[in-house]
Amino acid sequence: TLASNARWRVWGNQTLMAELSVGRADRRIPLNLDAWDGYQAERHYLAEAMRDGSRPNLVVLSGDFHSHIVAHLKVDYRQANNQDPANTIGVEFMTTSITSAGGLDAINTALKRDPRNPKIDVPIGNQLLGALNPHIRFADLGHHGYSVMTFTDAYAEWTAYVVDKNQPEGFVRERVFRRLRAFADSTQLQELPPLDAWDRLQRLG
């Protein structure tokens, strides 16, 4: 709750809270109106309440879009500065799906609303998402997998794993794809190198 004295405020949220839109600069197209982009006034109200509650360290964990996404959460997404504590209220970590179709399908569906927009592939989609949404620190629309969160007093760390959904059961191998860390009492997000085998064993132990 907003009144909590816990070090981290963690919100398990079904859909992406951060703004996600594509299209030309003069015609922004929300990708998914079933997510928070379809409830922009309500999102703005919640963001203001979280900012004015004077309780930092908000982490939102979400899914549904079937993509790995890490983003700064803001009151006003028109402001490009991600380090403004008066506007940046927390971070969001989204996990992808194990087998379901990825977020790129949703992007191409949205782009088809304007026949002048081209169809895009995964590498272009990843770059486009970040370029059009500067609050998004990392996005991957093509891989399948899951995510693991680690919380300490100093940081919240997100580790994204990827798997090959086409491998038969019993032969699926995972690998660490990305690691990002949000620091307490800060708007900073830091990308970390993947864990090596020894680090992973130490954490499991």
Summary of the structure (lengths in Angstrom):
residues: 205
radius of gyration: 17.3
end to end distance: 32.2
largest distance: 54.1
contacts: 598
relative contact order: 0.16
helix: 21%
strand: 31%
